[in-house]
Amino acid sequence: MPAAFFARPAVQVARDLVGCVLRVDGVGGPIVETEAYDRTDPASHSFAGPTRRNASMFGPAGHAYVYRSYGLHWCLNLVCEPGSAVLLRALEPRYDPATMAARRGLDDPRRLCAGPGRLCQALGVTDAQDGVPLDRAPFHLAFGAPDGTVVACGRIGLTRAVETPWRFLVAGSRFVSRPVRPRPRQGD
């Protein structure tokens, strides 16, 4: 995928990435869940400006931004416009699920890549990929179509701007990190 695809608002890129296929050294599958973040977003790492930790978010579009969450898990983001990125939350483990299962120490396909930390562990993503261009090894991204309807909803795992509908996922996919809960009807 060309860098120009990423040189757009993160919200647009996040929506358009659902259904695209990501492989890291041949391991991966279709993206089924993303979240967008930009400089105006109080939940974004870039909200307070550039730091050593978030430097890749302010680098060129079409590069990886990898950070450690809570000191435990790596998280893979795809850099868009300066100070914005798309967090990859889940993918369907279609290519080399045996390698993913070995890395994760489990066999349940639904749980292999359901969540940003699980996804990175299954794909072997670490801080070694931070700042690496997405159009060359170890990455391979290809356009694709989602296997179902893409819905937008509030993000999860945040304390700020939770209600912002910048989480995109394939409705009904068994591979998402957390399904969308139906909204109560008025009067219920």
Buried (B, 14 or more C-beta within 10 A) or exposed (E): BEBEBBBBEBBBBBBBBBBBBBBBBEBBBBBBBBBBBBBEBEBBBBBEEBEEEBEBBBBEBBBBBBBBEEEEBBBBBBBBBBBBBBBBBBBBBBBBBEBBBEBBEEEEBEBBBBBBBBBBBBBBBEEEBBBBBBBEEBBBBEEBEBBBEBBBBBBEBBEEBEEBEBBBBBBEBEBBBBEBEEEEEEEE
